[in-house]
């Protein structure tokens, strides 16, 4: 893993943490899925330069599946509510715990893979792929939950998470 890859991973984590802990309007699907796809593509590009052996490939596949699954779980822990008729999301303590567990499990899996004889360069290069997959899983669940809130809110307007804030977007998807 190069210094650039490490810097990108840290920047993405800090960026996502800052925005999600503060809370934000759920963006249009194009914007919601853009960051996970770009980070995953960078991870695949990094991985293409490494020469993984069979053990490293197995560890990368397991780590990718684990990251995607934990991203789906984190999406369930995220607080998704309606604010002025638009979906709004924020991370909860559970969301942060799942992210920390994801990072720790990925690092432990990579260390175990190297110990078992996997290619160190390939395993360390897969961190951005895993990060992209976990963000993709979360984005998918948040998008589905936001869509269901919109249809529930339109039918009943009785959702218990309805909060009125003047500084929040009032249209869906938010336009800038």
Z-matrix of the N, CA and C atoms (Angstrom, degrees):
N
C 1 1.446
C 2 1.525 1 108.27
N 3 1.301 2 115.63 1 130.35
C 4 1.452 3 119.99 2 -178.08
C 5 1.524 4 110.79 3 -84.70
N 6 1.310 5 115.25 4 166.45
C 7 1.459 6 121.00 5 177.36
C 8 1.528 7 110.69 6 -62.01
N 9 1.319 8 116.50 7 -33.87
C 10 1.461 9 121.07 8 177.68
C 11 1.523 10 111.07 9 -64.64
N 12 1.311 11 117.62 10 -42.69
C 13 1.460 12 121.75 11 178.77
C 14 1.524 13 111.22 12 -63.38
N 15 1.315 14 116.38 13 -42.12
C 16 1.462 15 120.59 14 178.10
C 17 1.520 16 110.15 15 -63.13
N 18 1.325 17 116.72 16 -43.70
C 19 1.465 18 120.84 17 179.30
C 20 1.524 19 111.33 18 -63.48
N 21 1.327 20 117.53 19 -40.28
C 22 1.467 21 121.28 20 178.61
C 23 1.527 22 109.99 21 -64.66
N 24 1.332 23 117.14 22 -45.20
C 25 1.466 24 120.76 23 -179.63
C 26 1.523 25 111.05 24 -61.13
N 27 1.313 26 117.26 25 -45.20
C 28 1.464 27 120.71 26 179.71
C 29 1.525 28 110.73 27 -65.44
N 30 1.326 29 117.04 28 -42.42
C 31 1.471 30 120.38 29 179.63
C 32 1.528 31 111.30 30 -63.21
N 33 1.324 32 117.52 31 -41.57
C 34 1.468 33 120.53 32 179.17
C 35 1.521 34 110.56 33 -64.85
N 36 1.326 35 117.25 34 -44.13
C 37 1.465 36 120.35 35 -179.91
C 38 1.522 37 110.70 36 -62.91
N 39 1.323 38 117.93 37 -45.92
C 40 1.469 39 120.98 38 179.01
C 41 1.523 40 110.48 39 -63.30
N 42 1.321 41 117.50 40 -44.04
C 43 1.462 42 122.28 41 179.16
C 44 1.524 43 111.29 42 -59.85
N 45 1.321 44 115.90 43 -48.35
C 46 1.466 45 120.31 44 -178.94
C 47 1.522 46 110.64 45 -66.44
N 48 1.329 47 117.65 46 -45.01
C 49 1.462 48 120.39 47 178.90
C 50 1.524 49 111.94 48 -58.18
N 51 1.319 50 116.82 49 -46.67
C 52 1.462 51 120.30 50 -177.67
C 53 1.525 52 111.45 51 -61.60
N 54 1.312 53 116.82 52 -45.70
C 55 1.462 54 119.94 53 -177.86
C 56 1.519 55 112.37 54 -71.64
N 57 1.304 56 117.23 55 -41.62
C 58 1.456 57 120.16 56 -174.07
C 59 1.528 58 112.70 57 -77.38
N 60 1.318 59 118.06 58 -33.90
C 61 1.464 60 119.52 59 176.95
C 62 1.531 61 110.43 60 -68.02
N 63 1.296 62 116.45 61 -37.93
C 64 1.465 63 121.87 62 178.14
C 65 1.522 64 110.69 63 -70.76
N 66 1.302 65 115.89 64 -33.09
C 67 1.458 66 121.44 65 -176.77
C 68 1.514 67 109.42 66 95.90
N 69 1.325 68 115.27 67 150.49
C 70 1.455 69 119.86 68 -178.86
C 71 1.521 70 109.39 69 -159.49
N 72 1.305 71 114.85 70 158.12
C 73 1.454 72 119.36 71 174.02
C 74 1.518 73 108.33 72 -65.99
N 75 1.315 74 116.72 73 141.29
C 76 1.459 75 120.23 74 177.35
C 77 1.527 76 106.76 75 -70.22
N 78 1.329 77 117.41 76 118.47
C 79 1.467 78 119.09 77 -177.20
C 80 1.528 79 111.89 78 -72.83
N 81 1.302 80 114.72 79 171.96
C 82 1.460 81 120.65 80 174.52
C 83 1.529 82 108.15 81 -59.20
N 84 1.330 83 118.16 82 153.10
C 85 1.471 84 120.31 83 -176.22
C 86 1.530 85 113.92 84 -52.55
N 87 1.320 86 117.52 85 -37.64
C 88 1.474 87 120.19 86 -179.55
C 89 1.526 88 110.65 87 -59.19
N 90 1.327 89 117.09 88 -44.19
C 91 1.460 90 120.71 89 179.90
C 92 1.525 91 111.72 90 -76.81
N 93 1.320 92 116.99 91 -32.71
C 94 1.462 93 121.21 92 -178.48
C 95 1.528 94 111.41 93 -64.39
N 96 1.322 95 116.48 94 -39.32
C 97 1.462 96 120.70 95 -175.94
C 98 1.532 97 113.15 96 -94.66
N 99 1.325 98 118.70 97 -6.30
C 100 1.461 99 121.37 98 -176.52
C 101 1.527 100 112.70 99 -63.85
N 102 1.328 101 118.43 100 -51.88
C 103 1.467 102 121.14 101 -177.84
C 104 1.527 103 112.13 102 -60.37
N 105 1.349 104 119.58 103 -47.86
C 106 1.467 105 117.93 104 178.37
C 107 1.527 106 113.51 105 -60.32
N 108 1.317 107 117.27 106 -38.55
C 109 1.463 108 119.74 107 -179.01
C 110 1.523 109 110.91 108 -68.80
N 111 1.326 110 117.70 109 -41.81
C 112 1.469 111 121.16 110 179.46
C 113 1.531 112 110.35 111 -65.46
N 114 1.326 113 117.30 112 -45.95
C 115 1.469 114 119.99 113 -179.96
C 116 1.527 115 110.38 114 -64.00
N 117 1.335 116 117.29 115 -42.21
C 118 1.462 117 120.33 116 177.50
C 119 1.522 118 112.25 117 -63.08
N 120 1.334 119 117.13 118 -39.04
C 121 1.468 120 121.14 119 178.59
C 122 1.532 121 110.91 120 -65.68
N 123 1.326 122 116.44 121 -40.51
C 124 1.468 123 119.58 122 176.59
C 125 1.529 124 109.72 123 -63.38
N 126 1.342 125 116.26 124 -40.34
C 127 1.467 126 120.51 125 177.24
C 128 1.518 127 112.34 126 -62.07
N 129 1.328 128 116.48 127 -42.23
C 130 1.473 129 119.76 128 177.06
C 131 1.526 130 111.29 129 -64.71
N 132 1.320 131 116.03 130 -38.94
C 133 1.468 132 120.10 131 178.85
C 134 1.529 133 110.18 132 -64.27
N 135 1.333 134 117.26 133 -43.28
C 136 1.472 135 120.51 134 176.59
C 137 1.523 136 110.59 135 -61.17
N 138 1.316 137 116.18 136 -41.17
C 139 1.451 138 121.39 137 -178.11
C 140 1.525 139 111.87 138 -67.66
N 141 1.335 140 116.71 139 -30.31
C 142 1.467 141 119.84 140 -179.10
C 143 1.529 142 112.28 141 -68.01
N 144 1.330 143 117.49 142 -21.42
C 145 1.468 144 120.46 143 178.64
C 146 1.527 145 112.64 144 -84.86
N 147 1.337 146 116.13 145 -17.73
C 148 1.465 147 120.01 146 179.18
C 149 1.530 148 108.62 147 -86.73
N 150 1.276 149 115.85 148 158.40
C 151 1.463 150 121.47 149 178.95
C 152 1.534 151 108.31 150 -111.31
N 153 1.350 152 117.62 151 84.57
C 154 1.471 153 119.02 152 -176.84
C 155 1.529 154 111.90 153 -74.59
N 156 1.333 155 114.91 154 143.47
C 157 1.455 156 119.65 155 172.09
C 158 1.532 157 107.94 156 -94.06
N 159 1.319 158 117.77 157 -176.50
C 160 1.471 159 121.57 158 -175.15
C 161 1.531 160 111.80 159 -61.30
N 162 1.315 161 117.55 160 -40.50
C 163 1.462 162 120.71 161 -179.94
C 164 1.527 163 109.94 162 -64.87
N 165 1.323 164 116.79 163 -44.80
C 166 1.468 165 120.58 164 179.83
C 167 1.528 166 110.77 165 -62.63
N 168 1.318 167 117.63 166 -39.74
C 169 1.467 168 120.43 167 179.07
C 170 1.524 169 109.94 168 -63.76
N 171 1.335 170 117.37 169 -43.43
C 172 1.465 171 120.60 170 178.08
C 173 1.528 172 111.29 171 -61.11
N 174 1.319 173 116.69 172 -44.70
C 175 1.470 174 120.96 173 -179.58
C 176 1.531 175 110.29 174 -65.59
N 177 1.316 176 117.73 175 -39.72
C 178 1.463 177 121.15 176 178.88
C 179 1.526 178 110.67 177 -64.58
N 180 1.311 179 117.49 178 -42.51
C 181 1.472 180 121.01 179 178.98
C 182 1.524 181 110.48 180 -64.09
N 183 1.332 182 117.40 181 -45.59
C 184 1.467 183 120.51 182 179.06
C 185 1.529 184 110.41 183 -64.35
N 186 1.321 185 116.75 184 -43.38
C 187 1.465 186 120.43 185 179.23
C 188 1.523 187 112.19 186 -64.50
N 189 1.320 188 116.95 187 -37.30
C 190 1.466 189 120.68 188 178.43
C 191 1.526 190 110.79 189 -67.10
N 192 1.322 191 116.62 190 -43.88
C 193 1.466 192 120.39 191 178.27
C 194 1.528 193 110.60 192 -63.80
N 195 1.323 194 116.45 193 -41.10
C 196 1.457 195 121.38 194 177.99
C 197 1.529 196 110.83 195 -62.76
N 198 1.317 197 116.95 196 -43.91
C 199 1.467 198 120.83 197 -179.84
C 200 1.522 199 111.62 198 -65.15
N 201 1.318 200 117.03 199 -42.04
C 202 1.457 201 120.35 200 177.54
C 203 1.530 202 110.60 201 -62.97
N 204 1.322 203 116.42 202 -45.24
C 205 1.467 204 120.45 203 178.66
C 206 1.515 205 113.00 204 -62.41
N 207 1.325 206 116.96 205 -42.47
C 208 1.467 207 119.75 206 178.44
C 209 1.524 208 111.28 207 -69.87
N 210 1.327 209 117.90 208 -29.41
C 211 1.460 210 120.60 209 173.90
C 212 1.517 211 111.19 210 -66.38
N 213 1.330 212 116.41 211 -40.66
C 214 1.463 213 120.45 212 175.86
C 215 1.528 214 110.40 213 -62.24
N 216 1.328 215 116.47 214 -42.62
C 217 1.470 216 120.73 215 177.90
C 218 1.528 217 110.87 216 -63.67
N 219 1.325 218 116.82 217 -43.08
C 220 1.462 219 119.92 218 179.72
C 221 1.525 220 111.15 219 -62.41
N 222 1.325 221 116.70 220 -35.48
C 223 1.461 222 120.00 221 176.25
C 224 1.514 223 112.47 222 -61.18
N 225 1.338 224 116.55 223 -31.15
C 226 1.472 225 120.30 224 176.59
C 227 1.521 226 111.21 225 -73.60
N 228 1.332 227 117.74 226 -30.55
C 229 1.454 228 121.07 227 179.61
C 230 1.534 229 112.60 228 -78.80
N 231 1.325 230 117.85 229 -22.09
C 232 1.460 231 120.67 230 -179.87
C 233 1.521 232 110.22 231 -62.72
N 234 1.323 233 115.97 232 142.91
C 235 1.459 234 120.85 233 175.98
C 236 1.529 235 107.05 234 -85.01
N 237 1.319 236 116.55 235 118.57
C 238 1.456 237 122.03 236 178.40
C 239 1.523 238 106.86 237 -120.02
N 240 1.321 239 116.79 238 120.95
C 241 1.460 240 121.09 239 -178.25
C 242 1.524 241 109.56 240 -141.45
N 243 1.310 242 115.08 241 172.75
C 244 1.462 243 121.11 242 177.87
C 245 1.522 244 108.58 243 -97.83
N 246 1.308 245 116.36 244 131.78
C 247 1.460 246 122.90 245 176.01
C 248 1.521 247 106.84 246 -128.12
N 249 1.322 248 116.25 247 113.68
C 250 1.465 249 121.98 248 -177.76
C 251 1.528 250 111.76 249 53.03
N 252 1.304 251 116.29 250 40.32
C 253 1.455 252 120.80 251 177.15
C 254 1.515 253 115.65 252 81.13
N 255 1.322 254 118.44 253 3.14
C 256 1.465 255 121.90 254 179.57
C 257 1.532 256 109.02 255 -120.15
N 258 1.330 257 117.63 256 143.49
C 259 1.469 258 119.70 257 178.11
C 260 1.529 259 111.45 258 -68.00
N 261 1.307 260 115.11 259 141.52
C 262 1.456 261 123.39 260 -176.94
C 263 1.521 262 107.02 261 -135.05
N 264 1.335 263 116.72 262 139.55
C 265 1.464 264 120.01 263 -179.54
C 266 1.519 265 111.04 264 -128.98
N 267 1.322 266 114.78 265 149.52
C 268 1.462 267 121.64 266 175.27
C 269 1.526 268 107.84 267 -150.70
N 270 1.317 269 115.61 268 146.89
C 271 1.454 270 119.65 269 177.04
C 272 1.513 271 109.91 270 -76.13
N 273 1.310 272 114.89 271 147.88
C 274 1.451 273 121.89 272 173.36
C 275 1.529 274 107.60 273 -105.69
N 276 1.326 275 116.22 274 178.30
C 277 1.465 276 119.66 275 176.68
C 278 1.532 277 109.72 276 -60.98
N 279 1.329 278 116.89 277 -36.60
C 280 1.464 279 120.68 278 177.82
C 281 1.513 280 112.42 279 -61.94
N 282 1.334 281 117.00 280 -37.25
C 283 1.467 282 121.21 281 178.30
C 284 1.523 283 110.87 282 -62.96
N 285 1.320 284 116.20 283 -42.42
C 286 1.468 285 120.76 284 179.97
C 287 1.528 286 110.03 285 -66.71
N 288 1.325 287 116.40 286 -41.81
C 289 1.469 288 120.45 287 179.55
C 290 1.529 289 110.09 288 -61.47
N 291 1.338 290 117.15 289 -43.53
C 292 1.467 291 120.07 290 179.93
C 293 1.529 292 110.42 291 -64.05
N 294 1.341 293 118.71 292 -38.56
C 295 1.463 294 120.58 293 177.19
C 296 1.526 295 110.91 294 -63.82
N 297 1.327 296 117.17 295 -45.04
C 298 1.467 297 120.64 296 179.75
C 299 1.529 298 110.42 297 -62.85
N 300 1.335 299 116.98 298 -43.51
C 301 1.460 300 120.92 299 177.80
C 302 1.529 301 110.21 300 -61.30
N 303 1.326 302 116.12 301 -41.14
C 304 1.463 303 120.71 302 179.25
C 305 1.526 304 110.89 303 -59.99
N 306 1.318 305 117.03 304 -48.67
C 307 1.470 306 120.87 305 -178.94
C 308 1.530 307 110.45 306 -63.62
N 309 1.329 308 116.96 307 -44.60
C 310 1.466 309 120.06 308 -179.30
C 311 1.528 310 112.06 309 -65.12
N 312 1.337 311 116.71 310 -42.09
C 313 1.465 312 119.25 311 177.91
C 314 1.527 313 111.70 312 -64.92
N 315 1.319 314 116.82 313 -38.80
C 316 1.469 315 120.45 314 178.82
C 317 1.529 316 110.35 315 -63.72
N 318 1.327 317 116.68 316 -45.12
C 319 1.464 318 119.62 317 178.69
C 320 1.528 319 111.40 318 -64.54
N 321 1.341 320 117.34 319 -42.24
C 322 1.471 321 120.47 320 178.67
C 323 1.520 322 110.90 321 -64.60
N 324 1.318 323 116.89 322 -39.75
C 325 1.468 324 120.76 323 178.30
C 326 1.524 325 110.77 324 -64.04
N 327 1.332 326 116.72 325 -41.19
C 328 1.471 327 119.85 326 178.43
C 329 1.526 328 111.77 327 -65.76
N 330 1.324 329 116.80 328 -41.84
C 331 1.466 330 120.06 329 177.96
C 332 1.525 331 109.78 330 -63.12
N 333 1.339 332 116.51 331 -42.80
C 334 1.462 333 120.06 332 177.20
C 335 1.517 334 111.87 333 -63.19
N 336 1.329 335 117.00 334 -37.42
C 337 1.460 336 120.64 335 178.11
C 338 1.509 337 112.68 336 -66.14
N 339 1.326 338 116.71 337 -40.54
C 340 1.468 339 120.41 338 177.55
C 341 1.524 340 109.69 339 -66.17
N 342 1.339 341 117.02 340 -41.13
C 343 1.462 342 121.28 341 178.78
C 344 1.530 343 111.31 342 -62.73
N 345 1.338 344 116.08 343 -35.17
C 346 1.465 345 120.81 344 -179.62
C 347 1.528 346 112.72 345 -78.93
N 348 1.326 347 116.93 346 -5.04
C 349 1.458 348 120.12 347 177.64
C 350 1.517 349 114.77 348 110.27
N 351 1.317 350 117.61 349 10.88
C 352 1.461 351 120.98 350 177.93
C 353 1.519 352 111.72 351 -73.77
N 354 1.301 353 115.66 352 159.80
C 355 1.458 354 121.84 353 -179.96
C 356 1.527 355 109.55 354 -72.66
N 357 1.329 356 115.91 355 120.00
C 358 1.464 357 121.04 356 -176.17
C 359 1.526 358 111.32 357 -61.99
N 360 1.310 359 117.92 358 -42.15
C 361 1.475 360 121.53 359 -178.22
C 362 1.525 361 111.22 360 -62.96
N 363 1.320 362 116.66 361 -41.10
C 364 1.463 363 119.94 362 -178.98
C 365 1.523 364 111.20 363 -69.07
N 366 1.322 365 116.57 364 -42.20
C 367 1.461 366 119.63 365 -178.25
C 368 1.526 367 111.79 366 -67.92
N 369 1.310 368 116.95 367 -40.09
C 370 1.468 369 118.48 368 179.34
C 371 1.525 370 111.37 369 -73.09
N 372 1.319 371 117.54 370 -23.56
C 373 1.464 372 120.65 371 178.54
C 374 1.526 373 112.94 372 -78.46
N 375 1.311 374 117.12 373 -12.35
C 376 1.468 375 119.70 374 -176.16
C 377 1.521 376 113.80 375 -86.37
N 378 1.331 377 119.09 376 0.41
C 379 1.469 378 120.96 377 -176.73
C 380 1.527 379 111.53 378 -65.07
N 381 1.337 380 118.35 379 -39.86
C 382 1.467 381 119.79 380 179.56
C 383 1.526 382 111.61 381 -69.83
N 384 1.325 383 117.30 382 -34.16
C 385 1.463 384 120.13 383 175.05
C 386 1.523 385 109.77 384 -62.18
N 387 1.322 386 116.89 385 -45.47
C 388 1.461 387 120.76 386 178.81
C 389 1.521 388 111.78 387 -63.76
N 390 1.319 389 116.71 388 -40.18
C 391 1.466 390 120.65 389 178.14
C 392 1.528 391 110.45 390 -63.71
N 393 1.317 392 117.14 391 -42.66
C 394 1.462 393 120.43 392 177.70
C 395 1.520 394 111.79 393 -63.18
N 396 1.329 395 117.40 394 -39.79
C 397 1.460 396 120.87 395 179.92
C 398 1.527 397 112.10 396 -68.34
N 399 1.331 398 116.86 397 -39.07
C 400 1.464 399 118.46 398 179.37
C 401 1.533 400 110.68 399 -68.16
N 402 1.331 401 117.07 400 -37.34
C 403 1.463 402 119.90 401 176.23
C 404 1.525 403 111.50 402 -68.66
N 405 1.329 404 116.60 403 -34.39
C 406 1.457 405 120.88 404 177.85
C 407 1.531 406 111.25 405 -66.36
N 408 1.325 407 116.76 406 -43.38
C 409 1.462 408 120.41 407 177.32
C 410 1.521 409 111.68 408 -60.83
N 411 1.322 410 115.66 409 -44.63
C 412 1.470 411 119.98 410 178.64
C 413 1.522 412 110.73 411 -63.23
N 414 1.324 413 117.36 412 -44.50
C 415 1.466 414 121.18 413 -178.70
C 416 1.531 415 110.97 414 -61.25
N 417 1.320 416 116.69 415 -39.57
C 418 1.462 417 120.08 416 179.44
C 419 1.522 418 111.99 417 -62.41
N 420 1.323 419 116.74 418 -46.16
C 421 1.468 420 120.41 419 -179.85
C 422 1.526 421 110.83 420 -67.71
N 423 1.321 422 117.75 421 -42.88
C 424 1.471 423 120.62 422 179.28
C 425 1.524 424 110.16 423 -62.27
N 426 1.323 425 116.79 424 -41.83
C 427 1.462 426 119.64 425 179.27
C 428 1.530 427 110.77 426 -62.72
N 429 1.333 428 117.32 427 -44.90
C 430 1.466 429 120.43 428 178.36
C 431 1.525 430 111.54 429 -62.72
N 432 1.324 431 116.43 430 -42.32
C 433 1.470 432 119.52 431 179.52
C 434 1.524 433 111.09 432 -66.45
N 435 1.322 434 117.62 433 -38.12
C 436 1.476 435 120.90 434 178.26
C 437 1.525 436 110.33 435 -65.43
N 438 1.329 437 116.38 436 -39.49
C 439 1.463 438 119.58 437 178.55
C 440 1.520 439 111.04 438 -64.64
N 441 1.327 440 117.45 439 -41.13
C 442 1.463 441 119.90 440 -179.41
C 443 1.526 442 110.87 441 -69.25
N 444 1.326 443 117.18 442 -33.05
C 445 1.473 444 119.75 443 176.36
C 446 1.519 445 110.82 444 -64.86
N 447 1.315 446 116.68 445 -40.15
C 448 1.459 447 120.31 446 -179.53
C 449 1.519 448 110.49 447 -63.77
N 450 1.328 449 117.83 448 -43.32
C 451 1.463 450 119.26 449 -179.19
C 452 1.518 451 110.89 450 -71.47
N 453 1.332 452 118.29 451 -35.82
C 454 1.465 453 120.72 452 176.06
C 455 1.512 454 110.67 453 -67.19
N 456 1.333 455 115.87 454 -44.69
C 457 1.465 456 120.40 455 -178.48
C 458 1.515 457 111.90 456 -64.25
N 459 1.318 458 117.55 457 -36.19
C 460 1.460 459 120.60 458 179.89
C 461 1.524 460 110.72 459 -70.38
N 462 1.341 461 116.20 460 -34.30
C 463 1.458 462 119.44 461 -177.47
C 464 1.526 463 111.97 462 -79.64
N 465 1.346 464 117.20 463 -42.68
C 466 1.460 465 118.78 464 -173.11
C 467 1.520 466 113.86 465 -118.15
N 468 1.317 467 117.92 466 -30.09
C 469 1.459 468 123.98 467 -174.29
C 470 1.525 469 111.36 468 53.89
N 471 1.335 470 117.14 469 31.54
C 472 1.451 471 123.07 470 -177.35
C 473 1.525 472 112.08 471 -115.43
N 474 1.319 473 118.52 472 14.06
C 475 1.458 474 120.28 473 -176.77
C 476 1.518 475 109.99 474 -63.18
N 477 1.332 476 116.67 475 131.44
C 478 1.459 477 120.73 476 -174.53
C 479 1.524 478 113.43 477 -69.26
N 480 1.322 479 118.29 478 -12.55
C 481 1.451 480 121.07 479 -179.90
C 482 1.514 481 113.36 480 -93.31
N 483 1.345 482 118.43 481 7.48
C 484 1.454 483 121.74 482 -178.09
C 485 1.528 484 109.92 483 -67.32
N 486 1.320 485 117.12 484 120.42
C 487 1.452 486 122.73 485 -178.85
C 488 1.517 487 107.90 486 -130.33
N 489 1.284 488 117.26 487 136.42
C 490 1.458 489 120.97 488 179.80
C 491 1.526 490 109.60 489 -98.68
N 492 1.319 491 116.67 490 121.91
C 493 1.459 492 123.26 491 175.60
C 494 1.518 493 107.59 492 -134.98
N 495 1.302 494 116.63 493 127.40
C 496 1.460 495 120.33 494 -178.28
C 497 1.524 496 112.32 495 -70.23
N 498 1.332 497 117.83 496 -25.37
C 499 1.459 498 120.10 497 -176.22
C 500 1.525 499 113.13 498 -91.58
N 501 1.291 500 119.04 499 8.85
C 502 1.454 501 122.58 500 179.95
C 503 1.521 502 109.84 501 -101.38
N 504 1.321 503 117.73 502 154.70
C 505 1.475 504 120.26 503 -179.44
C 506 1.525 505 110.34 504 -64.07
N 507 1.323 506 114.82 505 147.55
C 508 1.458 507 120.03 506 -178.54
C 509 1.511 508 112.63 507 -110.92
N 510 1.315 509 117.88 508 -1.51
C 511 1.456 510 120.52 509 179.32
C 512 1.519 511 109.66 510 -119.76
N 513 1.309 512 116.13 511 156.26
C 514 1.458 513 121.17 512 177.24
C 515 1.508 514 107.75 513 -127.13
N 516 1.280 515 123.05 514 130.38
C 517 1.456 516 124.69 515 -8.49
C 518 1.520 517 110.04 516 -73.22
N 519 1.324 518 116.39 517 154.86
C 520 1.465 519 119.53 518 -179.14
C 521 1.519 520 110.96 519 -61.03
N 522 1.284 521 116.79 520 134.68
C 523 1.474 522 120.94 521 177.50
C 524 1.515 523 108.64 522 -105.88
N 525 1.276 524 115.25 523 146.73
C 526 1.469 525 119.33 524 -178.30
C 527 1.502 526 109.08 525 -123.66
